[in-house]
Each structure stands twice: as C-alpha cells, then as structure tokens.
Amino acid sequence: MRSEDNETKAVTAGRTVSMVDVARLAGVSQQTVSRVANNMPNVSERTRKRVQEAMDQLGFRVSYAGRSLRDGRYHSVGFCVNDITEFGNLSMLDGITAAARDRGYAVTLMEISKNQNFSLEEATRAMSALPVDGVIFGMSRLAPDFEEFTPLAGLPSVIVSMYAHPRCTTVDSDQYRCALTLMEHLFSYGHREIRYVAGPEFSVDEVFRQAGWRDALQERGLAVVEPTRGDWSANSGYEAACQMLEHDHDFTAVFAANDQMANGVICALRGHGLRVPEDVSVVGVDDSLVDYVPNCQLTTVRFDMSERGRTAFEHAVPEDPANNQVVAVRIPGKLIERGSVARARA
C-alpha cells in the first residue's frame, strides 16, 4: 500500500475529516483549504486541483454549520406542504428547485399530514429547527391559525395561497381570475346555463374558483344552480355529472374545477348519449391532461406552476433581505382553447 493510502486510512479511522487533515495532505495552509472549500478566489488552479484531490481522497465534506457562521446563511430553503403528490405541489416544487439551483441553494422538504390542516406556527417551529434561510408553505388547506400567524424574525416566510396576509407575503396562481376567464369564454359562445362541478370543500383553490363562477353568473343576472361536488379525481367528476343528469337537463355547459373531474364529466355526458361539445360544452382548470390523454380536446386554463415556485423562492430567500416587503403576488393563468366548447344549443 502506498504511503498516502496509509495516511488516508489513518486520518479517516473513526473520526470526521477536518480542514487540518486536508491541508496536511495537500501541503498547503488551512486558509487555502477554506478558500477552495468555499469556492473563493485567490487560489491558483494548480493549488485548487491539489486541494480538491486531497479532499476527494480523504472524503472531506464542507461543514455547512461552519459556513453559516461565516456568511450568516445555510443556503437552503424549506418547503412545507400537506401532500407533495398533488399536481400543483409537484409542479411548484420544480420551480422552487430550479430557482434554488440557480442560486446555489438546496431545498429541505417537510410533508405534513395529508388529511389535516397544519398549524403555521407549529410548522414554522419545526422548520426553524432545521438549517433553512426561509420557508415556503404550500397551503392547499386553510391553516387554522392563518389570521394570527406571525413569521419568526429572521426567518422569511411565504404562504402559497389566494388569501392575503397582513404580515406575510403570499404567492399564488390567480384562482379567481381564471374562473372569470373561463366564464367569459363560455358566455362568448352564447352559454347561459352553466353548471359547476366543485372540488373538495377544504381546498383553498376550490373556494376561489367557485367564487369566480358564482360572481360571473350573478353579475349577468343568470341562475346559479348549486354545484355537485367531487374530490379532484376523474371518477368523482363522472359521479358528479351522473348525479347532475338525474334531475337537470337544461344546462348547455359544465365548468369543472379541475381537468381530471372535467374528463370524468365528459365520460358521463357521452355515457348518457350527449355529445361534447355539440350538446354540452365542458371546461376545466390546470391543463394537467395533455401529457396523459391522447388528442386532448379539453379547453382549460394553464397555470405556470414553475413560475409560482420561482416567485415563492425569491421572496422566501431574497437576495437583499432589507428590501423584502410583504406583498400579495397573483400570477395570471392562460386560456387554452381546444375542442370542448361550441356554440350553445338553441
């Protein structure tokens, strides 16, 4: 065995490798090792390479605790959600990780109970015990302490929600405006009897999408027939439409609160001998089917979830914390017109 291999084995036996160990093996000062470890200038490429080889040989890992003491940051952002498998949360995580990568940050993920509202105070307390510089809360359910919540000093917090907060920045896709956009689209095709298939009651997105549907009808003096309700799944949309058809045949359009339920609605309508869109037009929200349904014809609203994630990250770990103000950011969606809407039947 070579002498340097013997040295490596001796150094790493039973303890963590330090900068002193790396400096000794590379034949440089501890300060030089620190400069290389922190990617700082004023080190020649030849020396940098020698130090890096020594680090690799010894299995040296940069101490993030030590780095945080030097620059006051952990270079990590916390992301706390109810259910990471939700379409919106996964897409938003993509935006957060992309923004984190651009800034040299990591993402610390914490998933709270999938079936219960989580307390912002408790979630903040849990996150504050971890090495994070800021926290993003994906609040698909309204937190019970939302109104009373006060972010911890020194830990910027962003809530992903349509509800504005007096002490905390909120970021979300514009769930209310997207509903108005879809209703205006249906109105432009002559539809007046427009039914709504709602999402689950706990959903913040559902609250604002339904509000947009109701307000659009009421502003035109049109009838508001109480919605049937699903749980975001295609099967629930199918069942809701079947329930609707048991006692209502006057409608010419259906607005489903998401694309999965809209797909279920279309299947139910066709199963009852109705054509889409010739007999009944159907619209959804989120444009989540295009990669899964061949020749997808559903008219919908597409949200830029990655942009939502990036925006949340920028406010959670601002480059200049002194200028970080409490704001409510609402990102507009885009109407995607396909083949599920036609002129209202006479």
C-alpha positions in Angstrom: 0.0 0.0 0.0 1.3 3.5 -0.8 2.2 5.8 2.0 -0.5 8.3 1.0 -3.1 5.5 1.2 -1.8 4.6 4.7 -2.1 8.3 5.6 -5.7 8.4 4.3 -6.7 5.3 6.3 -5.1 6.7 9.4 -6.8 10.1 9.1 -10.3 8.8 8.4 -10.3 6.0 11.0 -13.1 6.7 13.5 -13.4 10.4 13.1 -14.6 13.2 10.8 -12.1 14.6 8.3 -11.1 18.2 9.1 -9.6 21.0 7.0 -6.4 20.5 9.0 -6.2 16.9 7.6 -6.7 18.2 4.1 -4.1 20.9 4.5 -1.6 18.4 5.8 -2.1 16.0 2.9 -2.2 18.7 0.2 0.8 20.6 1.7 -1.0 23.9 2.0 -2.4 26.1 4.7 -5.7 25.6 6.4 -6.8 29.0 5.0 -6.1 27.8 1.4 -8.3 24.7 2.1 -11.0 27.0 3.3 -10.8 29.2 0.2 -11.1 26.1 -2.0 -14.0 24.6 0.0 -15.9 27.9 -0.2 -15.1 28.4 -3.9 -13.3 31.7 -3.2 -10.8 33.4 -5.5 -7.0 34.0 -4.9 -6.1 30.3 -5.3 -4.1 29.1 -8.3 -5.7 26.4 -10.4 -2.8 24.1 -9.7 -3.2 24.5 -5.9 -7.0 24.3 -6.2 -6.7 21.0 -8.0 -4.2 19.6 -5.4 -6.5 20.6 -2.5 -9.6 19.1 -4.3 -7.7 15.8 -4.9 -6.8 15.7 -1.2 -10.5 16.4 -0.3 -11.7 13.6 -2.5 -9.0 11.2 -1.2 -9.9 11.8 2.4 -13.7 12.1 1.9 -13.8 15.6 3.2 -17.2 17.3 3.4 -17.8 21.0 3.7 -19.3 21.9 7.1 -22.4 23.8 6.4 -22.7 24.8 10.0 -19.3 26.4 9.8 -20.2 28.1 6.5 -23.4 29.5 8.0 -21.3 31.1 10.8 -19.2 32.8 8.2 -21.8 34.2 5.9 -25.0 34.0 8.1 -26.8 31.7 5.7 -27.4 27.9 5.4 -28.1 28.2 1.6 -31.3 26.1 1.9 -35.0 26.9 1.7 -37.7 25.0 3.5 -40.8 23.8 1.6 -43.7 22.6 3.8 -46.9 21.0 2.2 -49.8 18.8 3.0 -49.4 16.4 0.1 -46.4 16.5 -2.2 -48.1 14.2 -4.7 -50.7 16.9 -5.7 -50.2 18.1 -9.2 -49.8 21.7 -8.2 -47.3 21.0 -5.4 -45.1 18.8 -7.6 -45.1 21.4 -10.4 -44.4 24.2 -7.9 -41.5 22.1 -6.4 -40.0 22.0 -9.9 -39.9 25.8 -9.9 -38.5 26.0 -6.4 -35.7 23.6 -7.1 -34.8 25.3 -10.4 -34.6 28.7 -8.6 -32.6 27.1 -5.8 -30.2 25.6 -8.2 -29.6 28.9 -9.9 -28.7 30.4 -6.5 -26.7 27.5 -5.2 -29.4 26.6 -2.7 -30.8 23.2 -1.5 -34.4 22.5 -0.7 -35.5 21.0 2.6 -38.9 19.3 2.2 -41.4 18.6 5.0 -44.7 16.9 4.4 -47.4 17.5 7.0 -50.5 15.3 7.4 -52.2 14.8 4.1 -55.7 14.8 5.6 -55.5 17.6 8.2 -54.9 21.4 8.2 -51.5 22.2 9.6 -50.8 25.0 12.0 -48.4 27.6 10.5 -47.0 28.3 14.0 -46.2 24.6 14.6 -44.8 24.1 11.1 -42.6 27.2 11.5 -41.3 25.9 14.8 -40.4 22.6 13.2 -38.8 24.3 10.2 -36.8 26.8 12.4 -35.0 23.8 14.0 -33.6 22.9 10.6 -30.8 24.6 8.6 -33.0 26.8 6.4 -32.9 30.5 5.5 -36.6 30.9 4.6 -39.8 28.8 4.4 -42.4 28.3 1.8 -45.8 27.0 2.9 -47.9 25.3 0.3 -51.3 25.9 1.9 -53.8 23.9 -0.1 -55.9 23.8 3.1 -56.5 27.0 5.1 -54.4 26.9 8.3 -56.5 27.2 11.5 -54.1 30.0 12.7 -53.8 31.8 9.4 -55.0 35.1 10.6 -53.0 35.1 13.8 -49.8 33.8 12.3 -46.7 35.9 12.7 -43.5 34.8 11.0 -40.4 34.4 13.1 -38.0 37.3 13.0 -35.0 36.4 10.8 -36.9 33.6 9.0 -38.7 35.0 5.9 -41.9 33.1 5.2 -44.1 32.8 2.1 -47.5 31.3 2.1 -48.8 29.9 -1.2 -52.4 30.9 -1.0 -55.0 33.2 -2.6 -55.8 34.7 0.8 -53.7 37.8 1.5 -51.9 38.0 4.8 -51.1 41.2 6.7 -47.6 40.1 8.0 -46.5 37.5 5.4 -46.0 37.5 1.7 -48.5 35.3 -0.2 -48.0 34.0 -3.7 -50.4 32.0 -5.9 -51.8 31.5 -9.3 -54.9 33.6 -9.8 -57.6 31.1 -9.0 -60.4 33.6 -9.0 -59.4 35.3 -12.3 -59.0 32.0 -14.0 -62.7 31.2 -13.3 -63.8 34.6 -14.7 -61.7 33.9 -17.8 -63.4 30.6 -18.4 -66.9 32.0 -17.8 -66.3 34.9 -20.3 -65.2 32.3 -22.8 -68.4 30.3 -22.3 -70.5 33.5 -22.4 -68.9 34.4 -25.8 -70.3 31.2 -27.2 -73.8 32.0 -26.0 -73.9 29.8 -22.9 -76.1 31.0 -20.0 -77.0 27.8 -18.2 -73.5 26.8 -16.9 -73.2 24.2 -14.1 -70.2 23.8 -11.8 -68.6 20.6 -10.5 -66.8 21.7 -7.4 -63.6 20.4 -5.8 -63.4 19.3 -2.1 -64.6 21.8 0.4 -61.2 22.1 2.2 -59.4 23.3 -0.9 -58.5 27.0 -1.0 -58.3 26.8 -4.8 -61.8 25.5 -4.9 -63.1 28.4 -2.8 -61.9 31.0 -5.3 -62.7 29.1 -8.5 -66.3 28.6 -7.3 -66.5 32.3 -6.3 -65.5 33.3 -9.8 -68.1 31.1 -11.3 -70.8 32.4 -9.0 -69.9 36.1 -9.4 -69.8 35.8 -13.2 -73.3 34.4 -13.3 -74.7 36.8 -10.7 -73.2 39.9 -12.5 -75.2 38.9 -15.6 -78.4 38.1 -13.6 -78.2 34.4 -14.5 -79.4 31.4 -12.5 -76.9 29.9 -10.0 -77.7 26.2 -9.6 -75.9 24.7 -6.6 -72.9 22.7 -7.7 -72.3 19.0 -7.4 -69.0 18.1 -5.7 -66.1 15.9 -6.4 -62.7 15.2 -4.8 -60.4 16.3 -7.8 -60.4 12.7 -9.3 -61.8 11.8 -12.7 -64.2 9.2 -11.1 -65.6 11.9 -8.8 -66.3 14.1 -11.8 -68.0 11.2 -13.5 -70.2 10.6 -10.5 -71.0 14.3 -10.0 -72.1 14.6 -13.7 -74.3 11.5 -13.4 -75.9 13.0 -10.3 -76.5 16.2 -12.1 -78.1 14.5 -15.0 -80.6 12.8 -12.8 -82.6 16.0 -12.3 -81.2 18.6 -14.6 -81.2 18.7 -18.4 -81.3 22.4 -19.0 -77.6 23.2 -18.9 -75.5 23.7 -22.0 -72.1 23.9 -20.4 -70.2 22.5 -17.4 -67.3 24.2 -15.7 -65.3 21.5 -13.7 -62.9 22.8 -11.0 -60.0 20.8 -12.5 -59.2 18.9 -15.6 -59.4 15.4 -14.0 -63.0 16.0 -13.0 -63.7 17.6 -16.4 -62.5 14.4 -18.0 -64.9 12.4 -15.8 -67.8 14.8 -16.7 -67.1 14.3 -20.4 -67.2 10.5 -20.0 -70.5 10.7 -18.1 -72.2 13.0 -20.7 -71.2 10.7 -23.5 -72.4 7.7 -21.5 -75.8 9.4 -21.3 -75.9 9.9 -25.1 -74.8 13.5 -25.1 -72.2 14.9 -27.5 -69.3 17.1 -26.3 -69.2 19.9 -27.4 -72.3 19.8 -29.7 -74.8 19.2 -26.9 -72.8 20.3 -23.8 -69.6 22.2 -23.7 -67.0 21.4 -20.9 -64.1 23.3 -19.5 -61.6 22.5 -16.7 -58.6 24.1 -14.9 -54.9 23.4 -14.7 -54.1 21.8 -18.2 -52.9 18.6 -16.5 -54.2 16.1 -19.1 -52.3 17.0 -22.2 -49.4 14.6 -21.5 -51.7 11.7 -20.5 -54.8 11.9 -22.7 -54.2 11.3 -26.4 -55.5 14.1 -28.6 -56.7 16.0 -25.6 -59.5 18.4 -26.6 -60.3 19.9 -23.3 -60.5 23.7 -23.1 -58.8 24.8 -19.8 -56.7 27.4 -18.1 -53.0 26.7 -17.8 -51.0 28.0 -14.8 -47.3 28.4 -14.8 -46.5 26.4 -11.7 -42.8 26.7 -12.1 -43.1 30.5 -12.1 -45.1 30.3 -9.0 -42.4 28.2 -7.3 -39.7 30.6 -8.5 -41.6 33.6 -7.2 -42.1 32.0 -3.9 -38.4 31.1 -3.6 -37.4 34.7 -4.5 -39.5 36.1 -1.6 -38.5 33.4 0.9 -34.8 33.9 0.4 -34.4 37.4 -1.0 -31.0 38.5 -2.2 -31.5 41.7 -0.3 -33.5 40.9 2.9 -33.6 44.6 3.8 -35.8 45.3 0.8 -38.1 42.3 1.2 -41.6 43.8 1.6 -44.9 42.0 2.4 -46.8 41.6 -0.9 -49.6 39.6 -2.4 -48.5 38.2 -5.8 -51.1 36.7 -8.1 -49.9 35.1 -11.3 -52.4 35.0 -14.1 -53.3 31.8 -16.0 -53.6 31.4 -19.7 -56.8 30.3 -21.6 -56.0 27.2 -23.7 -58.7 26.8 -26.3 -59.3 23.3 -27.7 -62.3 21.4 -28.9 -64.6 21.0 -25.9 -66.5 24.3 -26.4 -69.0 25.1 -29.1 -72.0 27.4 -29.6 -74.8 26.9 -27.1 -77.6 24.8 -28.5 -80.9 26.6 -29.1 
